[in-house]
Amino acid sequence: MQNSKDIDNISNQLRELKKNIDRSQEYLSALEMLMVDDNNGRLKDADLAHEFKTLTNSIASVSKNIEVLEKKLYN
């Protein structure tokens, strides 16, 4: 990309997106704590845990994709 104004605008949007991803990861950590049984440290619902893991992996994937976009933007 050649236009520095466009690069700056895209960079700003990616930065905001990363902030939201970070917040989402914080929420997921809180949810994970709620899903663990206090008595024995196991997950309360295996099916729910599987879906939760899928969501966690998806958000991690989005985060990695943002990093790839940033690298491509500046190269």
Contact map, one row per residue, 1 for C-alpha under 8 A:
111100100000000000000000000000000000000000000000000000000000000000000000100
111100100000000000000000000000000000000000000000000000000000000000000000000
111111100000000000000000000000000000000000000000000000000000000000000000000
111111110000000000000000000000000000000000000000000000000000000000000000000
001111111000000000000000000000000000000000000000000000000000000000000000000
001111111100000000000000000000000000000000000000000000000000000000000000000
111111111110000000000000000000000000000000000000000000000000000000000000100
000111111111000000000000000000000000000000000000000000000000000000000000000
000011111111100000000000000000000000000000000000000000000000000000000000000
000001111111110000000000000000000000000000000000000000000000000000000000000
000000111111111000000000000000000000000000000000000000000000000000000100000
000000011111111100000000000000000000000000000000000000000000000000000000000
000000001111111110000000000000000000000000000000000000000000000000000000000
000000000111111111000000000000000000000000000000000000000000000001000100000
000000000011111111100000000000000000000000000000000000000000000000000000000
000000000001111111110000000000000000000000000000000000000000000000000000000
000000000000111111111000000000000000000000000000000000000000000000000000000
000000000000011111111100000000000000000000000000000000000000001001000000000
000000000000001111111110000000000000000000000000000000000000000000000000000
000000000000000111111111000000000000000000000000000000000000000000000000000
000000000000000011111111100000000000000000000000000000000010001000000000000
000000000000000001111111110000000000000000000000000000000000000000000000000
000000000000000000111111111000000000000000000000000000000000000000000000000
000000000000000000011111111100000000000000000000000000000010000000000000000
000000000000000000001111111110000000000000000000000000010010000000000000000
000000000000000000000111111111000000000000000000000000000000000000000000000
000000000000000000000011111111100000000000000000000000000000000000000000000
000000000000000000000001111111110000000000000000000000010000000000000000000
000000000000000000000000111111111000000000000000000000000000000000000000000
000000000000000000000000011111111100000000000000000000000000000000000000000
000000000000000000000000001111111110000000000000000000000000000000000000000
000000000000000000000000000111111111000000000000000000000000000000000000000
000000000000000000000000000011111111000000000000000000000000000000000000000
000000000000000000000000000001111111100000000000000000000000000000000000000
000000000000000000000000000000111111100000111000100000000000000000000000000
000000000000000000000000000000011111110011110000000000000000000000000000000
000000000000000000000000000000000111111111110000000000000000000000000000000
000000000000000000000000000000000001111111000000000000000000000000000000000
000000000000000000000000000000000000111110000000000000000000000000000000000
000000000000000000000000000000000000111111000000000000000000000000000000000
000000000000000000000000000000000001111111100000000000000000000000000000000
000000000000000000000000000000000001110111110000000000000000000000000000000
000000000000000000000000000000000011100011111100100000000000000000000000000
000000000000000000000000000000000011100001111100000000000000000000000000000
000000000000000000000000000000000010000000111111100000000000000000000000000
000000000000000000000000000000000000000000111111110000000000000000000000000
000000000000000000000000000000000000000000001111111000000000000000000000000
000000000000000000000000000000000000000000001111111100000000000000000000000
000000000000000000000000000000000010000000101111111110000000000000000000000
000000000000000000000000000000000000000000000111111111000000000000000000000
000000000000000000000000000000000000000000000011111111100000000000000000000
000000000000000000000000000000000000000000000001111111110000000000000000000
000000000000000000000000000000000000000000000000111111111000000000000000000
000000000000000000000000000000000000000000000000011111111100000000000000000
000000000000000000000000000000000000000000000000001111111110000000000000000
000000000000000000000000100100000000000000000000000111111111000000000000000
000000000000000000000000000000000000000000000000000011111111100000000000000
000000000000000000000000000000000000000000000000000001111111110000000000000
000000000000000000001001100000000000000000000000000000111111111000000000000
000000000000000000000000000000000000000000000000000000011111111100000000000
000000000000000000000000000000000000000000000000000000001111111110000000000
000000000000000000000000000000000000000000000000000000000111111111000000000
000000000000000001001000000000000000000000000000000000000011111111100000000
000000000000000000000000000000000000000000000000000000000001111111110000000
000000000000000000000000000000000000000000000000000000000000111111111000000
000000000000010001000000000000000000000000000000000000000000011111111100000
000000000000000000000000000000000000000000000000000000000000001111111110000
000000000000000000000000000000000000000000000000000000000000000111111111000
000000000000000000000000000000000000000000000000000000000000000011111111100
000000000010010000000000000000000000000000000000000000000000000001111111110
000000000000000000000000000000000000000000000000000000000000000000111111111
000000000000000000000000000000000000000000000000000000000000000000011111111
100000100000000000000000000000000000000000000000000000000000000000001111111
000000000000000000000000000000000000000000000000000000000000000000000111111
000000000000000000000000000000000000000000000000000000000000000000000011111
